[in-house]
Amino acid sequence: MRNSTLVVMGAILAVLGAVALSWQKISYTTRETVVDVGPLKVTADSEKDLPLSPIFGGIALAGGVIMIAVGARKP
């Protein structure tokens, strides 16, 4: 693998790790049909959370920094 590719992949991984550490969850909204009787349809919006573990964010950040350091070395 070329060194510049390793540096770019490491930078992306480090940024994703930092984002995972700063945001502890990702929220999204789903729309569900509650009642469906003939022409009458009742829907409800439900907000759900996807938790992000700080352990995985730290591992991704550390892995990205290591990839940048290894890719930046002169061969």
CHARMM-style PDB file with segment names, atoms N, HN, CA, C and O in Angstrom:
ATOM      1  N   MET     1       0.845  -1.170   0.000  1.00  0.00      PROA
ATOM      2  CA  MET     1       0.000   0.000   0.000  1.00  0.00      PROA
ATOM      3  C   MET     1       0.892   1.236   0.000  1.00  0.00      PROA
ATOM      4  O   MET     1       1.879   1.301   0.732  1.00  0.00      PROA
ATOM      5  N   ARG     2       0.539   2.203  -0.819  1.00  0.00      PROA
ATOM      6  HN  ARG     2      -0.263   2.150  -1.414  1.00  0.00      PROA
ATOM      7  CA  ARG     2       1.345   3.409  -0.894  1.00  0.00      PROA
ATOM      8  C   ARG     2       1.185   4.231   0.371  1.00  0.00      PROA
ATOM      9  O   ARG     2       0.145   4.200   1.030  1.00  0.00      PROA
ATOM     10  N   ASN     3       2.231   4.959   0.692  1.00  0.00      PROA
ATOM     11  HN  ASN     3       3.075   4.984   0.156  1.00  0.00      PROA
ATOM     12  CA  ASN     3       2.230   5.740   1.930  1.00  0.00      PROA
ATOM     13  C   ASN     3       1.175   6.846   1.926  1.00  0.00      PROA
ATOM     14  O   ASN     3       0.555   7.109   2.956  1.00  0.00      PROA
ATOM     15  N   SER     4       0.966   7.495   0.782  1.00  0.00      PROA
ATOM     16  HN  SER     4       1.470   7.281  -0.055  1.00  0.00      PROA
ATOM     17  CA  SER     4      -0.019   8.579   0.752  1.00  0.00      PROA
ATOM     18  C   SER     4      -1.428   8.038   0.966  1.00  0.00      PROA
ATOM     19  O   SER     4      -2.258   8.694   1.595  1.00  0.00      PROA
ATOM     20  N   THR     5      -1.699   6.853   0.449  1.00  0.00      PROA
ATOM     21  HN  THR     5      -1.026   6.319  -0.062  1.00  0.00      PROA
ATOM     22  CA  THR     5      -3.007   6.236   0.667  1.00  0.00      PROA
ATOM     23  C   THR     5      -3.202   5.913   2.140  1.00  0.00      PROA
ATOM     24  O   THR     5      -4.292   6.103   2.681  1.00  0.00      PROA
ATOM     25  N   LEU     6      -2.157   5.430   2.788  1.00  0.00      PROA
ATOM     26  HN  LEU     6      -1.272   5.276   2.349  1.00  0.00      PROA
ATOM     27  CA  LEU     6      -2.230   5.109   4.211  1.00  0.00      PROA
ATOM     28  C   LEU     6      -2.471   6.364   5.046  1.00  0.00      PROA
ATOM     29  O   LEU     6      -3.216   6.327   6.026  1.00  0.00      PROA
ATOM     30  N   VAL     7      -1.852   7.457   4.668  1.00  0.00      PROA
ATOM     31  HN  VAL     7      -1.247   7.488   3.872  1.00  0.00      PROA
ATOM     32  CA  VAL     7      -2.042   8.722   5.390  1.00  0.00      PROA
ATOM     33  C   VAL     7      -3.473   9.217   5.214  1.00  0.00      PROA
ATOM     34  O   VAL     7      -4.089   9.666   6.180  1.00  0.00      PROA
ATOM     35  N   VAL     8      -4.007   9.143   4.012  1.00  0.00      PROA
ATOM     36  HN  VAL     8      -3.507   8.778   3.227  1.00  0.00      PROA
ATOM     37  CA  VAL     8      -5.379   9.604   3.757  1.00  0.00      PROA
ATOM     38  C   VAL     8      -6.380   8.730   4.520  1.00  0.00      PROA
ATOM     39  O   VAL     8      -7.305   9.250   5.145  1.00  0.00      PROA
ATOM     40  N   MET     9      -6.200   7.422   4.471  1.00  0.00      PROA
ATOM     41  HN  MET     9      -5.448   7.000   3.964  1.00  0.00      PROA
ATOM     42  CA  MET     9      -7.099   6.526   5.198  1.00  0.00      PROA
ATOM     43  C   MET     9      -6.996   6.747   6.703  1.00  0.00      PROA
ATOM     44  O   MET     9      -8.004   6.689   7.407  1.00  0.00      PROA
ATOM     45  N   GLY    10      -5.804   6.995   7.195  1.00  0.00      PROA
ATOM     46  HN  GLY    10      -4.985   7.042   6.623  1.00  0.00      PROA
ATOM     47  CA  GLY    10      -5.610   7.293   8.608  1.00  0.00      PROA
ATOM     48  C   GLY    10      -6.281   8.592   9.012  1.00  0.00      PROA
ATOM     49  O   GLY    10      -6.863   8.681  10.093  1.00  0.00      PROA
ATOM     50  N   ALA    11      -6.206   9.593   8.161  1.00  0.00      PROA
ATOM     51  HN  ALA    11      -5.733   9.520   7.283  1.00  0.00      PROA
ATOM     52  CA  ALA    11      -6.853  10.874   8.463  1.00  0.00      PROA
ATOM     53  C   ALA    11      -8.364  10.716   8.517  1.00  0.00      PROA
ATOM     54  O   ALA    11      -9.017  11.269   9.403  1.00  0.00      PROA
ATOM     55  N   ILE    12      -8.923   9.963   7.573  1.00  0.00      PROA
ATOM     56  HN  ILE    12      -8.393   9.514   6.854  1.00  0.00      PROA
ATOM     57  CA  ILE    12     -10.373   9.725   7.577  1.00  0.00      PROA
ATOM     58  C   ILE    12     -10.782   8.975   8.836  1.00  0.00      PROA
ATOM     59  O   ILE    12     -11.773   9.325   9.477  1.00  0.00      PROA
ATOM     60  N   LEU    13     -10.016   7.939   9.194  1.00  0.00      PROA
ATOM     61  HN  LEU    13      -9.211   7.654   8.673  1.00  0.00      PROA
ATOM     62  CA  LEU    13     -10.329   7.162  10.389  1.00  0.00      PROA
ATOM     63  C   LEU    13     -10.205   8.014  11.655  1.00  0.00      PROA
ATOM     64  O   LEU    13     -11.014   7.877  12.573  1.00  0.00      PROA
ATOM     65  N   ALA    14      -9.209   8.884  11.709  1.00  0.00      PROA
ATOM     66  HN  ALA    14      -8.552   8.995  10.964  1.00  0.00      PROA
ATOM     67  CA  ALA    14      -9.033   9.755  12.875  1.00  0.00      PROA
ATOM     68  C   ALA    14     -10.176  10.749  12.995  1.00  0.00      PROA
ATOM     69  O   ALA    14     -10.641  11.020  14.102  1.00  0.00      PROA
ATOM     70  N   VAL    15     -10.634  11.293  11.886  1.00  0.00      PROA
ATOM     71  HN  VAL    15     -10.256  11.073  10.986  1.00  0.00      PROA
ATOM     72  CA  VAL    15     -11.758  12.235  11.909  1.00  0.00      PROA
ATOM     73  C   VAL    15     -13.030  11.519  12.354  1.00  0.00      PROA
ATOM     74  O   VAL    15     -13.782  12.052  13.169  1.00  0.00      PROA
ATOM     75  N   LEU    16     -13.279  10.320  11.830  1.00  0.00      PROA
ATOM     76  HN  LEU    16     -12.668   9.887  11.168  1.00  0.00      PROA
ATOM     77  CA  LEU    16     -14.459   9.565  12.249  1.00  0.00      PROA
ATOM     78  C   LEU    16     -14.397   9.209  13.737  1.00  0.00      PROA
ATOM     79  O   LEU    16     -15.418   9.228  14.425  1.00  0.00      PROA
ATOM     80  N   GLY    17     -13.213   8.887  14.226  1.00  0.00      PROA
ATOM     81  HN  GLY    17     -12.384   8.871  13.667  1.00  0.00      PROA
ATOM     82  CA  GLY    17     -13.049   8.602  15.645  1.00  0.00      PROA
ATOM     83  C   GLY    17     -13.317   9.829  16.500  1.00  0.00      PROA
ATOM     84  O   GLY    17     -13.952   9.729  17.550  1.00  0.00      PROA
ATOM     85  N   ALA    18     -12.839  10.985  16.059  1.00  0.00      PROA
ATOM     86  HN  ALA    18     -12.323  11.066  15.206  1.00  0.00      PROA
ATOM     87  CA  ALA    18     -13.082  12.225  16.810  1.00  0.00      PROA
ATOM     88  C   ALA    18     -14.565  12.582  16.810  1.00  0.00      PROA
ATOM     89  O   ALA    18     -15.088  13.057  17.818  1.00  0.00      PROA
ATOM     90  N   VAL    19     -15.244  12.357  15.690  1.00  0.00      PROA
ATOM     91  HN  VAL    19     -14.819  11.971  14.871  1.00  0.00      PROA
ATOM     92  CA  VAL    19     -16.681  12.618  15.618  1.00  0.00      PROA
ATOM     93  C   VAL    19     -17.427  11.673  16.552  1.00  0.00      PROA
ATOM     94  O   VAL    19     -18.358  12.093  17.241  1.00  0.00      PROA
ATOM     95  N   ALA    20     -17.031  10.405  16.584  1.00  0.00      PROA
ATOM     96  HN  ALA    20     -16.276  10.065  16.024  1.00  0.00      PROA
ATOM     97  CA  ALA    20     -17.685   9.436  17.464  1.00  0.00      PROA
ATOM     98  C   ALA    20     -17.467   9.793  18.935  1.00  0.00      PROA
ATOM     99  O   ALA    20     -18.342   9.553  19.768  1.00  0.00      PROA
ATOM    100  N   LEU    21     -16.319  10.357  19.253  1.00  0.00      PROA
ATOM    101  HN  LEU    21     -15.608  10.552  18.577  1.00  0.00      PROA
ATOM    102  CA  LEU    21     -16.072  10.778  20.635  1.00  0.00      PROA
ATOM    103  C   LEU    21     -16.863  12.027  21.012  1.00  0.00      PROA
ATOM    104  O   LEU    21     -17.313  12.152  22.151  1.00  0.00      PROA
ATOM    105  N   SER    22     -17.037  12.944  20.075  1.00  0.00      PROA
ATOM    106  HN  SER    22     -16.671  12.842  19.149  1.00  0.00      PROA
ATOM    107  CA  SER    22     -17.730  14.192  20.391  1.00  0.00      PROA
ATOM    108  C   SER    22     -19.247  14.010  20.431  1.00  0.00      PROA
ATOM    109  O   SER    22     -19.919  14.620  21.262  1.00  0.00      PROA
ATOM    110  N   TRP    23     -19.789  13.178  19.544  1.00  0.00      PROA
ATOM    111  HN  TRP    23     -19.243  12.683  18.869  1.00  0.00      PROA
ATOM    112  CA  TRP    23     -21.228  12.892  19.564  1.00  0.00      PROA
ATOM    113  C   TRP    23     -21.422  11.522  20.174  1.00  0.00      PROA
ATOM    114  O   TRP    23     -20.878  10.540  19.668  1.00  0.00      PROA
ATOM    115  N   GLN    24     -22.173  11.435  21.234  1.00  0.00      PROA
ATOM    116  HN  GLN    24     -22.615  12.232  21.645  1.00  0.00      PROA
ATOM    117  CA  GLN    24     -22.373  10.168  21.926  1.00  0.00      PROA
ATOM    118  C   GLN    24     -23.503   9.340  21.324  1.00  0.00      PROA
ATOM    119  O   GLN    24     -23.650   8.162  21.651  1.00  0.00      PROA
ATOM    120  N   LYS    25     -24.308   9.950  20.441  1.00  0.00      PROA
ATOM    121  HN  LYS    25     -24.189  10.907  20.176  1.00  0.00      PROA
ATOM    122  CA  LYS    25     -25.396   9.210  19.821  1.00  0.00      PROA
ATOM    123  C   LYS    25     -25.783   9.862  18.507  1.00  0.00      PROA
ATOM    124  O   LYS    25     -25.528  11.044  18.273  1.00  0.00      PROA
ATOM    125  N   ILE    26     -26.406   9.060  17.657  1.00  0.00      PROA
ATOM    126  HN  ILE    26     -26.613   8.100  17.846  1.00  0.00      PROA
ATOM    127  CA  ILE    26     -26.958   9.546  16.400  1.00  0.00      PROA
ATOM    128  C   ILE    26     -28.470   9.379  16.510  1.00  0.00      PROA
ATOM    129  O   ILE    26     -28.957   8.279  16.772  1.00  0.00      PROA
ATOM    130  N   SER    27     -29.210  10.459  16.312  1.00  0.00      PROA
ATOM    131  HN  SER    27     -28.815  11.352  16.100  1.00  0.00      PROA
ATOM    132  CA  SER    27     -30.666  10.416  16.395  1.00  0.00      PROA
ATOM    133  C   SER    27     -31.260  10.404  14.993  1.00  0.00      PROA
ATOM    134  O   SER    27     -30.765  11.078  14.089  1.00  0.00      PROA
ATOM    135  N   TYR    28     -32.322   9.634  14.827  1.00  0.00      PROA
ATOM    136  HN  TYR    28     -32.724   9.087  15.561  1.00  0.00      PROA
ATOM    137  CA  TYR    28     -33.038   9.612  13.564  1.00  0.00      PROA
ATOM    138  C   TYR    28     -34.523   9.430  13.846  1.00  0.00      PROA
ATOM    139  O   TYR    28     -34.904   8.933  14.906  1.00  0.00      PROA
ATOM    140  N   THR    29     -35.358   9.831  12.899  1.00  0.00      PROA
ATOM    141  HN  THR    29     -35.049  10.234  12.037  1.00  0.00      PROA
ATOM    142  CA  THR    29     -36.801   9.791  13.059  1.00  0.00      PROA
ATOM    143  C   THR    29     -37.398   8.796  12.074  1.00  0.00      PROA
ATOM    144  O   THR    29     -37.049   8.781  10.894  1.00  0.00      PROA
ATOM    145  N   THR    30     -38.298   7.973  12.576  1.00  0.00      PROA
ATOM    146  HN  THR    30     -38.582   7.986  13.535  1.00  0.00      PROA
ATOM    147  CA  THR    30     -39.021   7.043  11.706  1.00  0.00      PROA
ATOM    148  C   THR    30     -40.507   7.381  11.756  1.00  0.00      PROA
ATOM    149  O   THR    30     -41.012   7.860  12.772  1.00  0.00      PROA
ATOM    150  N   ARG    31     -41.191   7.130  10.665  1.00  0.00      PROA
ATOM    151  HN  ARG    31     -40.781   6.741   9.840  1.00  0.00      PROA
ATOM    152  CA  ARG    31     -42.629   7.367  10.591  1.00  0.00      PROA
ATOM    153  C   ARG    31     -43.323   6.017  10.519  1.00  0.00      PROA
ATOM    154  O   ARG    31     -43.034   5.204   9.641  1.00  0.00      PROA
ATOM    155  N   GLU    32     -44.237   5.786  11.447  1.00  0.00      PROA
ATOM    156  HN  GLU    32     -44.472   6.447  12.161  1.00  0.00      PROA
ATOM    157  CA  GLU    32     -44.937   4.517  11.528  1.00  0.00      PROA
ATOM    158  C   GLU    32     -46.434   4.746  11.373  1.00  0.00      PROA
ATOM    159  O   GLU    32     -46.981   5.724  11.884  1.00  0.00      PROA
ATOM    160  N   THR    33     -47.092   3.832  10.663  1.00  0.00      PROA
ATOM    161  HN  THR    33     -46.648   3.038  10.248  1.00  0.00      PROA
ATOM    162  CA  THR    33     -48.540   3.896  10.531  1.00  0.00      PROA
ATOM    163  C   THR    33     -49.163   3.239  11.755  1.00  0.00      PROA
ATOM    164  O   THR    33     -48.935   2.059  12.020  1.00  0.00      PROA
ATOM    165  N   VAL    34     -49.953   4.012  12.500  1.00  0.00      PROA
ATOM    166  HN  VAL    34     -50.138   4.971  12.284  1.00  0.00      PROA
ATOM    167  CA  VAL    34     -50.565   3.521  13.723  1.00  0.00      PROA
ATOM    168  C   VAL    34     -51.933   2.909  13.422  1.00  0.00      PROA
ATOM    169  O   VAL    34     -52.243   1.819  13.902  1.00  0.00      PROA
ATOM    170  N   VAL    35     -52.752   3.605  12.629  1.00  0.00      PROA
ATOM    171  HN  VAL    35     -52.500   4.491  12.239  1.00  0.00      PROA
ATOM    172  CA  VAL    35     -54.088   3.140  12.280  1.00  0.00      PROA
ATOM    173  C   VAL    35     -54.243   3.221  10.775  1.00  0.00      PROA
ATOM    174  O   VAL    35     -53.909   4.235  10.163  1.00  0.00      PROA
ATOM    175  N   ASP    36     -54.753   2.147  10.176  1.00  0.00      PROA
ATOM    176  HN  ASP    36     -55.024   1.323  10.673  1.00  0.00      PROA
ATOM    177  CA  ASP    36     -54.997   2.112   8.740  1.00  0.00      PROA
ATOM    178  C   ASP    36     -56.352   1.456   8.505  1.00  0.00      PROA
ATOM    179  O   ASP    36     -56.444   0.247   8.293  1.00  0.00      PROA
ATOM    180  N   VAL    37     -57.419   2.287   8.548  1.00  0.00      PROA
ATOM    181  HN  VAL    37     -57.345   3.269   8.720  1.00  0.00      PROA
ATOM    182  CA  VAL    37     -58.780   1.797   8.388  1.00  0.00      PROA
ATOM    183  C   VAL    37     -59.390   2.508   7.185  1.00  0.00      PROA
ATOM    184  O   VAL    37     -59.710   3.694   7.259  1.00  0.00      PROA
ATOM    185  N   GLY    38     -59.548   1.794   6.089  1.00  0.00      PROA
ATOM    186  HN  GLY    38     -59.288   0.830   6.029  1.00  0.00      PROA
ATOM    187  CA  GLY    38     -60.132   2.384   4.882  1.00  0.00      PROA
ATOM    188  C   GLY    38     -59.327   3.581   4.433  1.00  0.00      PROA
ATOM    189  O   GLY    38     -58.110   3.492   4.274  1.00  0.00      PROA
ATOM    190  N   PRO    39     -60.007   4.719   4.223  1.00  0.00      PROA
ATOM    191  CA  PRO    39     -59.279   5.912   3.779  1.00  0.00      PROA
ATOM    192  C   PRO    39     -58.587   6.649   4.920  1.00  0.00      PROA
ATOM    193  O   PRO    39     -57.856   7.612   4.687  1.00  0.00      PROA
ATOM    194  N   LEU    40     -58.816   6.198   6.158  1.00  0.00      PROA
ATOM    195  HN  LEU    40     -59.409   5.416   6.347  1.00  0.00      PROA
ATOM    196  CA  LEU    40     -58.223   6.865   7.322  1.00  0.00      PROA
ATOM    197  C   LEU    40     -56.872   6.237   7.659  1.00  0.00      PROA
ATOM    198  O   LEU    40     -56.777   5.037   7.914  1.00  0.00      PROA
ATOM    199  N   LYS    41     -55.848   7.056   7.656  1.00  0.00      PROA
ATOM    200  HN  LYS    41     -55.925   8.031   7.449  1.00  0.00      PROA
ATOM    201  CA  LYS    41     -54.500   6.593   8.016  1.00  0.00      PROA
ATOM    202  C   LYS    41     -53.925   7.555   9.040  1.00  0.00      PROA
ATOM    203  O   LYS    41     -53.879   8.765   8.816  1.00  0.00      PROA
ATOM    204  N   VAL    42     -53.492   7.010  10.157  1.00  0.00      PROA
ATOM    205  HN  VAL    42     -53.530   6.028  10.339  1.00  0.00      PROA
ATOM    206  CA  VAL    42     -52.883   7.811  11.216  1.00  0.00      PROA
ATOM    207  C   VAL    42     -51.437   7.359  11.353  1.00  0.00      PROA
ATOM    208  O   VAL    42     -51.154   6.174  11.526  1.00  0.00      PROA
ATOM    209  N   THR    43     -50.532   8.323  11.272  1.00  0.00      PROA
ATOM    210  HN  THR    43     -50.762   9.286  11.132  1.00  0.00      PROA
ATOM    211  CA  THR    43     -49.110   8.012  11.405  1.00  0.00      PROA
ATOM    212  C   THR    43     -48.545   8.725  12.621  1.00  0.00      PROA
ATOM    213  O   THR    43     -49.084   9.728  13.087  1.00  0.00      PROA
ATOM    214  N   ALA    44     -47.459   8.185  13.113  1.00  0.00      PROA
ATOM    215  HN  ALA    44     -47.021   7.369  12.734  1.00  0.00      PROA
ATOM    216  CA  ALA    44     -46.772   8.798  14.255  1.00  0.00      PROA
ATOM    217  C   ALA    44     -45.274   8.811  13.970  1.00  0.00      PROA
ATOM    218  O   ALA    44     -44.709   7.844  13.459  1.00  0.00      PROA
ATOM    219  N   ASP    45     -44.657   9.917  14.311  1.00  0.00      PROA
ATOM    220  HN  ASP    45     -45.115  10.702  14.727  1.00  0.00      PROA
ATOM    221  CA  ASP    45     -43.202  10.034  14.184  1.00  0.00      PROA
ATOM    222  C   ASP    45     -42.565   9.572  15.491  1.00  0.00      PROA
ATOM    223  O   ASP    45     -42.991   9.946  16.583  1.00  0.00      PROA
ATOM    224  N   SER    46     -41.546   8.757  15.343  1.00  0.00      PROA
ATOM    225  HN  SER    46     -41.200   8.452  14.455  1.00  0.00      PROA
ATOM    226  CA  SER    46     -40.854   8.235  16.515  1.00  0.00      PROA
ATOM    227  C   SER    46     -39.366   8.521  16.370  1.00  0.00      PROA
ATOM    228  O   SER    46     -38.749   8.150  15.372  1.00  0.00      PROA
ATOM    229  N   GLU    47     -38.791   9.185  17.378  1.00  0.00      PROA
ATOM    230  HN  GLU    47     -39.293   9.487  18.189  1.00  0.00      PROA
ATOM    231  CA  GLU    47     -37.360   9.486  17.344  1.00  0.00      PROA
ATOM    232  C   GLU    47     -36.600   8.374  18.053  1.00  0.00      PROA
ATOM    233  O   GLU    47     -36.921   8.004  19.183  1.00  0.00      PROA
ATOM    234  N   LYS    48     -35.600   7.856  17.380  1.00  0.00      PROA
ATOM    235  HN  LYS    48     -35.339   8.157  16.463  1.00  0.00      PROA
ATOM    236  CA  LYS    48     -34.792   6.774  17.935  1.00  0.00      PROA
ATOM    237  C   LYS    48     -33.335   7.207  17.983  1.00  0.00      PROA
ATOM    238  O   LYS    48     -32.900   8.062  17.211  1.00  0.00      PROA
ATOM    239  N   ASP    49     -32.589   6.605  18.901  1.00  0.00      PROA
ATOM    240  HN  ASP    49     -32.942   5.911  19.529  1.00  0.00      PROA
ATOM    241  CA  ASP    49     -31.174   6.938  19.084  1.00  0.00      PROA
ATOM    242  C   ASP    49     -30.316   5.710  18.829  1.00  0.00      PROA
ATOM    243  O   ASP    49     -30.674   4.593  19.202  1.00  0.00      PROA
ATOM    244  N   LEU    50     -29.184   5.936  18.189  1.00  0.00      PROA
ATOM    245  HN  LEU    50     -28.894   6.843  17.886  1.00  0.00      PROA
ATOM    246  CA  LEU    50     -28.179   4.908  17.987  1.00  0.00      PROA
ATOM    247  C   LEU    50     -26.962   5.316  18.812  1.00  0.00      PROA
ATOM    248  O   LEU    50     -26.249   6.244  18.432  1.00  0.00      PROA
ATOM    249  N   PRO    51     -26.709   4.636  19.940  1.00  0.00      PROA
ATOM    250  CA  PRO    51     -25.591   5.046  20.796  1.00  0.00      PROA
ATOM    251  C   PRO    51     -24.240   4.711  20.169  1.00  0.00      PROA
ATOM    252  O   PRO    51     -24.076   3.666  19.540  1.00  0.00      PROA
ATOM    253  N   LEU    52     -23.283   5.606  20.349  1.00  0.00      PROA
ATOM    254  HN  LEU    52     -23.415   6.455  20.861  1.00  0.00      PROA
ATOM    255  CA  LEU    52     -21.911   5.393  19.884  1.00  0.00      PROA
ATOM    256  C   LEU    52     -21.025   5.216  21.110  1.00  0.00      PROA
ATOM    257  O   LEU    52     -20.979   6.081  21.984  1.00  0.00      PROA
ATOM    258  N   SER    53     -20.330   4.103  21.167  1.00  0.00      PROA
ATOM    259  HN  SER    53     -20.367   3.400  20.456  1.00  0.00      PROA
ATOM    260  CA  SER    53     -19.465   3.820  22.302  1.00  0.00      PROA
ATOM    261  C   SER    53     -18.190   4.665  22.223  1.00  0.00      PROA
ATOM    262  O   SER    53     -17.557   4.722  21.168  1.00  0.00      PROA
ATOM    263  N   PRO    54     -17.810   5.315  23.312  1.00  0.00      PROA
ATOM    264  CA  PRO    54     -16.568   6.085  23.297  1.00  0.00      PROA
ATOM    265  C   PRO    54     -15.335   5.206  23.152  1.00  0.00      PROA
ATOM    266  O   PRO    54     -14.279   5.677  22.728  1.00  0.00      PROA
ATOM    267  N   ILE    55     -15.465   3.939  23.500  1.00  0.00      PROA
ATOM    268  HN  ILE    55     -16.323   3.557  23.844  1.00  0.00      PROA
ATOM    269  CA  ILE    55     -14.326   3.024  23.337  1.00  0.00      PROA
ATOM    270  C   ILE    55     -13.988   2.858  21.855  1.00  0.00      PROA
ATOM    271  O   ILE    55     -12.822   2.913  21.465  1.00  0.00      PROA
ATOM    272  N   PHE    56     -15.030   2.652  21.032  1.00  0.00      PROA
ATOM    273  HN  PHE    56     -15.977   2.607  21.349  1.00  0.00      PROA
ATOM    274  CA  PHE    56     -14.791   2.500  19.597  1.00  0.00      PROA
ATOM    275  C   PHE    56     -14.287   3.796  18.971  1.00  0.00      PROA
ATOM    276  O   PHE    56     -13.458   3.765  18.062  1.00  0.00      PROA
ATOM    277  N   GLY    57     -14.780   4.931  19.451  1.00  0.00      PROA
ATOM    278  HN  GLY    57     -15.453   4.957  20.190  1.00  0.00      PROA
ATOM    279  CA  GLY    57     -14.283   6.208  18.951  1.00  0.00      PROA
ATOM    280  C   GLY    57     -12.819   6.412  19.287  1.00  0.00      PROA
ATOM    281  O   GLY    57     -12.051   6.901  18.458  1.00  0.00      PROA
ATOM    282  N   GLY    58     -12.426   6.039  20.506  1.00  0.00      PROA
ATOM    283  HN  GLY    58     -13.050   5.642  21.179  1.00  0.00      PROA
ATOM    284  CA  GLY    58     -11.022   6.157  20.905  1.00  0.00      PROA
ATOM    285  C   GLY    58     -10.123   5.221  20.118  1.00  0.00      PROA
ATOM    286  O   GLY    58      -9.018   5.595  19.725  1.00  0.00      PROA
ATOM    287  N   ILE    59     -10.598   3.998  19.889  1.00  0.00      PROA
ATOM    288  HN  ILE    59     -11.496   3.694  20.208  1.00  0.00      PROA
ATOM    289  CA  ILE    59      -9.811   3.038  19.107  1.00  0.00      PROA
ATOM    290  C   ILE    59      -9.651   3.529  17.672  1.00  0.00      PROA
ATOM    291  O   ILE    59      -8.564   3.427  17.102  1.00  0.00      PROA
ATOM    292  N   ALA    60     -10.724   4.060  17.080  1.00  0.00      PROA
ATOM    293  HN  ALA    60     -11.607   4.143  17.543  1.00  0.00      PROA
ATOM    294  CA  ALA    60     -10.643   4.578  15.716  1.00  0.00      PROA
ATOM    295  C   ALA    60      -9.703   5.771  15.635  1.00  0.00      PROA
ATOM    296  O   ALA    60      -8.928   5.887  14.685  1.00  0.00      PROA
ATOM    297  N   LEU    61      -9.765   6.660  16.623  1.00  0.00      PROA
ATOM    298  HN  LEU    61     -10.395   6.566  17.394  1.00  0.00      PROA
ATOM    299  CA  LEU    61      -8.887   7.831  16.634  1.00  0.00      PROA
ATOM    300  C   LEU    61      -7.424   7.401  16.774  1.00  0.00      PROA
ATOM    301  O   LEU    61      -6.561   7.896  16.049  1.00  0.00      PROA
ATOM    302  N   ALA    62      -7.145   6.491  17.693  1.00  0.00      PROA
ATOM    303  HN  ALA    62      -7.846   6.089  18.282  1.00  0.00      PROA
ATOM    304  CA  ALA    62      -5.769   6.020  17.884  1.00  0.00      PROA
ATOM    305  C   ALA    62      -5.269   5.275  16.648  1.00  0.00      PROA
ATOM    306  O   ALA    62      -4.121   5.449  16.237  1.00  0.00      PROA
ATOM    307  N   GLY    63      -6.122   4.453  16.062  1.00  0.00      PROA
ATOM    308  HN  GLY    63      -7.054   4.312  16.396  1.00  0.00      PROA
ATOM    309  CA  GLY    63      -5.729   3.730  14.847  1.00  0.00      PROA
ATOM    310  C   GLY    63      -5.431   4.675  13.699  1.00  0.00      PROA
ATOM    311  O   GLY    63      -4.494   4.449  12.934  1.00  0.00      PROA
ATOM    312  N   GLY    64      -6.222   5.731  13.573  1.00  0.00      PROA
ATOM    313  HN  GLY    64      -6.984   5.914  14.194  1.00  0.00      PROA
ATOM    314  CA  GLY    64      -5.974   6.720  12.523  1.00  0.00      PROA
ATOM    315  C   GLY    64      -4.669   7.451  12.720  1.00  0.00      PROA
ATOM    316  O   GLY    64      -3.942   7.698  11.758  1.00  0.00      PROA
ATOM    317  N   VAL    65      -4.362   7.802  13.955  1.00  0.00      PROA
ATOM    318  HN  VAL    65      -4.953   7.602  14.736  1.00  0.00      PROA
ATOM    319  CA  VAL    65      -3.096   8.494  14.239  1.00  0.00      PROA
ATOM    320  C   VAL    65      -1.914   7.568  13.943  1.00  0.00      PROA
ATOM    321  O   VAL    65      -0.903   8.005  13.392  1.00  0.00      PROA
ATOM    322  N   ILE    66      -2.041   6.298  14.307  1.00  0.00      PROA
ATOM    323  HN  ILE    66      -2.862   5.943  14.755  1.00  0.00      PROA
ATOM    324  CA  ILE    66      -0.967   5.334  14.029  1.00  0.00      PROA
ATOM    325  C   ILE    66      -0.784   5.155  12.517  1.00  0.00      PROA
ATOM    326  O   ILE    66       0.345   5.086  12.029  1.00  0.00      PROA
ATOM    327  N   MET    67      -1.903   5.078  11.777  1.00  0.00      PROA
ATOM    328  HN  MET    67      -2.819   5.134  12.173  1.00  0.00      PROA
ATOM    329  CA  MET    67      -1.800   4.937  10.322  1.00  0.00      PROA
ATOM    330  C   MET    67      -1.134   6.155   9.694  1.00  0.00      PROA
ATOM    331  O   MET    67      -0.354   6.014   8.752  1.00  0.00      PROA
ATOM    332  N   ILE    68      -1.430   7.343  10.200  1.00  0.00      PROA
ATOM    333  HN  ILE    68      -2.064   7.457  10.965  1.00  0.00      PROA
ATOM    334  CA  ILE    68      -0.796   8.556   9.683  1.00  0.00      PROA
ATOM    335  C   ILE    68       0.703   8.534   9.974  1.00  0.00      PROA
ATOM    336  O   ILE    68       1.512   8.887   9.116  1.00  0.00      PROA
ATOM    337  N   ALA    69       1.073   8.114  11.194  1.00  0.00      PROA
ATOM    338  HN  ALA    69       0.416   7.827  11.891  1.00  0.00      PROA
ATOM    339  CA  ALA    69       2.489   8.079  11.561  1.00  0.00      PROA
ATOM    340  C   ALA    69       3.250   7.060  10.721  1.00  0.00      PROA
ATOM    341  O   ALA    69       4.367   7.333  10.282  1.00  0.00      PROA
ATOM    342  N   VAL    70       2.665   5.902  10.495  1.00  0.00      PROA
ATOM    343  HN  VAL    70       1.758   5.680  10.851  1.00  0.00      PROA
ATOM    344  CA  VAL    70       3.338   4.867   9.691  1.00  0.00      PROA
ATOM    345  C   VAL    70       3.417   5.301   8.238  1.00  0.00      PROA
ATOM    346  O   VAL    70       4.436   5.080   7.584  1.00  0.00      PROA
ATOM    347  N   GLY    71       2.363   5.913   7.724  1.00  0.00      PROA
ATOM    348  HN  GLY    71       1.535   6.092   8.256  1.00  0.00      PROA
ATOM    349  CA  GLY    71       2.366   6.355   6.323  1.00  0.00      PROA
ATOM    350  C   GLY    71       3.287   7.537   6.077  1.00  0.00      PROA
ATOM    351  O   GLY    71       3.774   7.713   4.960  1.00  0.00      PROA
ATOM    352  N   ALA    72       3.533   8.341   7.085  1.00  0.00      PROA
ATOM    353  HN  ALA    72       3.137   8.198   7.992  1.00  0.00      PROA
ATOM    354  CA  ALA    72       4.368   9.527   6.910  1.00  0.00      PROA
ATOM    355  C   ALA    72       5.865   9.196   7.005  1.00  0.00      PROA
ATOM    356  O   ALA    72       6.708  10.019   6.648  1.00  0.00      PROA
ATOM    357  N   ARG    73       6.190   7.983   7.489  1.00  0.00      PROA
ATOM    358  HN  ARG    73       5.505   7.315   7.779  1.00  0.00      PROA
ATOM    359  CA  ARG    73       7.614   7.611   7.572  1.00  0.00      PROA
ATOM    360  C   ARG    73       8.220   7.490   6.198  1.00  0.00      PROA
ATOM    361  O   ARG    73       7.541   7.117   5.242  1.00  0.00      PROA
ATOM    362  N   LYS    74       9.475   7.799   6.094  1.00  0.00      PROA
ATOM    363  HN  LYS    74      10.027   8.102   6.870  1.00  0.00      PROA
ATOM    364  CA  LYS    74      10.210   7.623   4.845  1.00  0.00      PROA
ATOM    365  C   LYS    74      10.584   6.149   4.721  1.00  0.00      PROA
ATOM    366  O   LYS    74      11.029   5.545   5.697  1.00  0.00      PROA
ATOM    367  N   PRO    75      10.413   5.566   3.547  1.00  0.00      PROA
ATOM    368  CA  PRO    75      10.738   4.139   3.381  1.00  0.00      PROA
ATOM    369  C   PRO    75      12.219   3.850   3.438  1.00  0.00      PROA
ATOM    370  OT1 PRO    75      12.628   2.696   3.314  1.00  0.00      PROA
TER     371      PRO     75
END
